[in-house]
Amino acid sequence: MRLFFEICRALSFGIIVGFLLGGFKSVIRRKSYTEEEIRYTKKLTAKAAGILKYITFFLLAMGLLWCSYFLILAVADPGQAEYADNMAELIVSVLTVISILFAFVEFLRRADDKDK
């Protein structure tokens, strides 16, 4: 577990440094894109958002199903209540991350739509 903690710490440091240097680079050097590149990127973002929306709703439906199962398991077998609670929390945590990712992509797509 200590090794996993060190890996996460090192990755966090790398992400922070990368964001800082990337932000600094974008302030220093502005790149201009052609209209064709902008159109292609918008199309690609729209396709990715559609696919991600489909996957997100599928996973949310599966999460609802399995969280309901673990709720009923905890009620039906009180000895399994802690296990059921932990599994439901794990499912909700994963679905939260997936929903945040979807919201981010949708935010980018809608920001592009406002520019039109």
Backbone as CSV, one residue per row, in Angstrom:
resi,resn,N_x,N_y,N_z,CA_x,CA_y,CA_z,C_x,C_y,C_z
1,MET,0.829,-1.191,0.000,0.000,0.000,0.000,0.869,1.248,0.000
2,ARG,1.986,1.150,0.655,2.906,2.303,0.689,3.405,2.622,-0.722
3,LEU,3.696,1.598,-1.502,4.156,1.814,-2.874,3.076,2.518,-3.696
4,PHE,1.832,2.103,-3.543,0.732,2.735,-4.260,0.589,4.200,-3.840
5,PHE,0.761,4.476,-2.557,0.703,5.854,-2.065,1.801,6.698,-2.698
6,GLU,3.002,6.150,-2.768,4.123,6.883,-3.368,3.895,7.136,-4.855
7,ILE,3.331,6.156,-5.545,3.022,6.337,-6.961,1.992,7.450,-7.135
8,CYS,0.936,7.446,-6.333,-0.091,8.488,-6.422,0.479,9.861,-6.087
9,ARG,1.333,9.908,-5.105,1.976,11.180,-4.733,2.842,11.699,-5.877
10,ALA,3.625,10.822,-6.485,4.494,11.229,-7.588,3.656,11.670,-8.795
11,LEU,2.588,10.947,-9.089,1.717,11.341,-10.198,1.042,12.680,-9.927
12,SER,0.638,12.912,-8.691,0.036,14.197,-8.320,1.026,15.334,-8.538
13,PHE,2.257,15.128,-8.113,3.298,16.139,-8.304,3.512,16.399,-9.802
14,GLY,3.558,15.331,-10.584,3.730,15.477,-12.030,2.581,16.227,-12.682
15,ILE,1.363,15.956,-12.234,0.198,16.649,-12.778,0.257,18.136,-12.433
16,ILE,0.599,18.447,-11.196,0.699,19.855,-10.783,1.750,20.584,-11.603
17,VAL,2.934,19.993,-11.724,4.013,20.628,-12.489,3.602,20.755,-13.962
18,GLY,2.982,19.722,-14.517,2.541,19.763,-15.902,1.524,20.862,-16.159
19,PHE,0.558,21.013,-15.255,-0.436,22.062,-15.421,0.195,23.448,-15.314
20,LEU,1.088,23.618,-14.362,1.747,24.918,-14.210,2.585,25.259,-15.437
21,LEU,3.399,24.316,-15.899,4.226,24.574,-17.072,3.382,24.738,-18.339
22,GLY,2.330,23.945,-18.471,1.440,24.078,-19.621,0.729,25.427,-19.638
23,GLY,0.295,25.878,-18.481,-0.340,27.202,-18.386,0.642,28.312,-18.722
24,PHE,1.850,28.186,-18.229,2.896,29.169,-18.520,3.199,29.194,-20.017
25,LYS,3.273,28.020,-20.619,3.554,27.918,-22.055,2.430,28.544,-22.871
26,SER,1.176,28.314,-22.470,0.061,28.866,-23.229,0.001,30.390,-23.112
27,VAL,0.469,30.937,-22.002,0.506,32.392,-21.853,1.602,32.977,-22.734
28,ILE,2.738,32.318,-22.779,3.891,32.806,-23.547,3.641,32.698,-25.053
29,ARG,3.142,31.550,-25.495,3.027,31.288,-26.928,1.581,30.959,-27.279
30,ARG,0.990,31.766,-28.116,-0.367,31.524,-28.592,-0.300,30.881,-29.974
31,LYS,-0.990,29.758,-30.122,-1.017,29.070,-31.403,-2.345,29.380,-32.089
32,SER,-2.302,29.656,-33.354,-3.534,29.913,-34.099,-3.885,28.656,-34.898
33,TYR,-5.170,28.369,-34.934,-5.660,27.186,-35.621,-6.453,27.617,-36.841
34,THR,-6.423,26.786,-37.857,-7.212,27.065,-39.057,-8.672,26.728,-38.779
35,GLU,-9.553,27.259,-39.601,-10.984,26.974,-39.449,-11.266,25.476,-39.604
36,GLU,-10.540,24.827,-40.486,-10.727,23.392,-40.690,-10.354,22.602,-39.437
37,GLU,-9.258,22.973,-38.792,-8.852,22.297,-37.552,-9.875,22.527,-36.452
38,ILE,-10.410,23.729,-36.376,-11.409,24.035,-35.349,-12.685,23.228,-35.592
39,ARG,-13.143,23.167,-36.851,-14.330,22.389,-37.190,-14.148,20.905,-36.880
40,TYR,-12.970,20.369,-37.229,-12.683,18.959,-36.973,-12.703,18.661,-35.470
41,THR,-12.106,19.541,-34.693,-12.068,19.342,-33.244,-13.469,19.401,-32.653
42,LYS,-14.296,20.321,-33.131,-15.671,20.417,-32.639,-16.468,19.159,-32.981
43,LYS,-16.271,18.645,-34.204,-16.960,17.406,-34.604,-16.524,16.238,-33.734
44,LEU,-15.215,16.151,-33.503,-14.665,15.068,-32.688,-15.183,15.151,-31.250
45,THR,-15.248,16.360,-30.703,-15.764,16.553,-29.350,-17.237,16.169,-29.271
46,ALA,-18.005,16.523,-30.278,-19.431,16.177,-30.292,-19.619,14.657,-30.350
47,LYS,-18.818,13.972,-31.172,-18.908,12.508,-31.240,-18.519,11.871,-29.908
48,ALA,-17.423,12.370,-29.319,-16.969,11.830,-28.028,-18.022,12.061,-26.952
49,ALA,-18.663,13.227,-26.963,-19.707,13.523,-25.976,-20.892,12.580,-26.141
50,GLY,-21.264,12.286,-27.379,-22.379,11.361,-27.621,-22.074,9.963,-27.130
51,ILE,-20.883,9.491,-27.434,-20.469,8.160,-26.985,-20.382,8.111,-25.463
52,LEU,-19.785,9.149,-24.887,-19.624,9.200,-23.428,-20.980,9.287,-22.731
53,LYS,-21.932,10.010,-23.339,-23.274,10.106,-22.752,-23.927,8.731,-22.724
54,TYR,-23.812,7.986,-23.811,-24.387,6.643,-23.902,-23.777,5.725,-22.842
55,ILE,-22.459,5.741,-22.731,-21.766,4.905,-21.751,-22.132,5.326,-20.331
56,THR,-22.209,6.643,-20.097,-22.538,7.145,-18.758,-23.925,6.687,-18.331
57,PHE,-24.906,6.822,-19.209,-26.254,6.391,-18.837,-26.331,4.888,-18.629
58,PHE,-25.603,4.125,-19.420,-25.551,2.677,-19.219,-24.991,2.353,-17.835
59,LEU,-23.862,2.994,-17.490,-23.237,2.713,-16.197,-24.091,3.216,-15.036
60,LEU,-24.790,4.339,-15.206,-25.687,4.812,-14.150,-26.844,3.843,-13.931
61,ALA,-27.372,3.291,-15.013,-28.450,2.307,-14.878,-27.955,1.042,-14.176
62,MET,-26.754,0.594,-14.558,-26.178,-0.578,-13.888,-25.905,-0.283,-12.412
63,GLY,-25.425,0.916,-12.134,-25.161,1.303,-10.749,-26.429,1.335,-9.920
64,LEU,-27.506,1.853,-10.496,-28.789,1.865,-9.794,-29.254,0.448,-9.489
65,LEU,-29.135,-0.424,-10.471,-29.532,-1.818,-10.285,-28.747,-2.471,-9.156
66,TRP,-27.417,-2.346,-9.192,-26.595,-3.033,-8.203,-26.643,-2.373,-6.828
67,CYS,-26.800,-1.068,-6.766,-26.976,-0.421,-5.455,-28.289,-0.868,-4.822
68,SER,-29.334,-1.024,-5.644,-30.604,-1.537,-5.133,-30.442,-2.964,-4.617
69,TYR,-29.684,-3.772,-5.360,-29.429,-5.147,-4.920,-28.740,-5.159,-3.560
70,PHE,-27.693,-4.346,-3.419,-26.954,-4.345,-2.152,-27.782,-3.759,-1.015
71,LEU,-28.699,-2.829,-1.304,-29.606,-2.316,-0.287,-30.525,-3.429,0.205
72,ILE,-31.084,-4.178,-0.741,-31.972,-5.291,-0.366,-31.184,-6.385,0.353
73,LEU,-29.954,-6.642,-0.085,-29.110,-7.629,0.599,-28.876,-7.246,2.049
74,ALA,-28.593,-5.955,2.291,-28.353,-5.499,3.670,-29.596,-5.645,4.534
75,VAL,-30.766,-5.420,3.956,-32.013,-5.550,4.713,-32.347,-7.025,4.943
76,ALA,-32.140,-7.853,3.925,-32.512,-9.267,4.012,-31.555,-10.062,4.885
77,ASP,-30.263,-9.720,4.867,-29.257,-10.454,5.627,-28.391,-9.450,6.385
78,PRO,-28.775,-9.113,7.623,-28.043,-8.096,8.380,-26.557,-8.426,8.581
79,GLY,-26.202,-9.688,8.495,-24.793,-10.070,8.611,-23.966,-9.583,7.422
80,GLN,-24.621,-9.363,6.313,-23.957,-8.872,5.100,-24.072,-7.354,4.935
81,ALA,-24.603,-6.665,5.942,-24.876,-5.231,5.820,-23.610,-4.416,5.575
82,GLU,-22.544,-4.727,6.296,-21.312,-3.950,6.114,-20.721,-4.181,4.719
83,TYR,-20.728,-5.416,4.265,-20.249,-5.731,2.915,-21.088,-5.000,1.872
84,ALA,-22.416,-5.049,2.030,-23.309,-4.404,1.075,-23.090,-2.895,1.061
85,ASP,-22.892,-2.319,2.236,-22.644,-0.886,2.325,-21.338,-0.504,1.622
86,ASN,-20.310,-1.272,1.855,-19.017,-0.990,1.214,-19.102,-1.118,-0.314
87,MET,-19.803,-2.129,-0.779,-19.936,-2.313,-2.230,-20.739,-1.176,-2.852
88,ALA,-21.822,-0.768,-2.198,-22.636,0.335,-2.717,-21.828,1.634,-2.742
89,GLU,-21.028,1.865,-1.708,-20.174,3.063,-1.684,-19.150,3.028,-2.809
90,LEU,-18.599,1.867,-3.064,-17.636,1.725,-4.157,-18.288,2.020,-5.511
91,ILE,-19.472,1.486,-5.716,-20.200,1.725,-6.968,-20.494,3.216,-7.133
92,VAL,-20.971,3.859,-6.072,-21.293,5.281,-6.134,-20.039,6.111,-6.396
93,SER,-18.926,5.730,-5.811,-17.674,6.459,-6.043,-17.255,6.381,-7.506
94,VAL,-17.316,5.205,-8.081,-16.944,5.040,-9.492,-17.898,5.822,-10.385
95,LEU,-19.183,5.755,-10.096,-20.157,6.485,-10.901,-19.982,7.993,-10.772
96,THR,-19.554,8.466,-9.619,-19.290,9.892,-9.438,-18.154,10.351,-10.333
97,VAL,-17.085,9.574,-10.383,-15.950,9.922,-11.249,-16.385,9.923,-12.709
98,ILE,-17.144,8.936,-13.121,-17.611,8.858,-14.501,-18.528,10.041,-14.822
99,SER,-19.396,10.409,-13.896,-20.293,11.537,-14.120,-19.534,12.859,-14.216
100,ILE,-18.491,13.015,-13.417,-17.671,14.227,-13.490,-16.966,14.303,-14.837
101,LEU,-16.458,13.186,-15.308,-15.816,13.150,-16.626,-16.816,13.526,-17.714
102,PHE,-18.012,12.972,-17.650,-19.043,13.307,-18.630,-19.394,14.789,-18.554
103,ALA,-19.543,15.325,-17.351,-19.889,16.744,-17.197,-18.800,17.640,-17.785
104,PHE,-17.545,17.249,-17.617,-16.443,18.029,-18.170,-16.487,18.045,-19.695
105,VAL,-16.682,16.896,-20.305,-16.747,16.827,-21.768,-17.969,17.597,-22.274
106,GLU,-19.088,17.485,-21.585,-20.296,18.215,-21.988,-20.082,19.723,-21.840
107,PHE,-19.385,20.133,-20.803,-19.057,21.548,-20.619,-18.215,22.059,-21.788
108,LEU,-17.218,21.287,-22.203,-16.389,21.688,-23.331,-17.208,21.779,-24.612
109,ARG,-18.090,20.831,-24.806,-18.916,20.819,-26.013,-19.850,22.012,-26.038
110,ARG,-20.461,22.321,-24.926,-21.407,23.456,-24.887,-20.678,24.786,-24.974
111,ALA,-19.466,24.859,-24.446,-18.675,26.075,-24.587,-18.366,26.315,-26.063
112,ASP,-18.120,25.251,-26.815,-17.897,25.367,-28.254,-19.170,25.819,-28.965
113,ASP,-20.336,25.352,-28.511,-21.602,25.724,-29.124,-21.909,27.217,-28.923
114,LYS,-21.498,27.776,-27.768,-21.723,29.195,-27.505,-20.916,30.084,-28.432
115,ASP,-19.761,29.585,-28.865,-18.887,30.363,-29.734,-19.456,30.544,-31.130
116,LYS,-20.447,29.747,-31.506,-20.999,29.805,-32.874,-21.775,31.060,-33.117
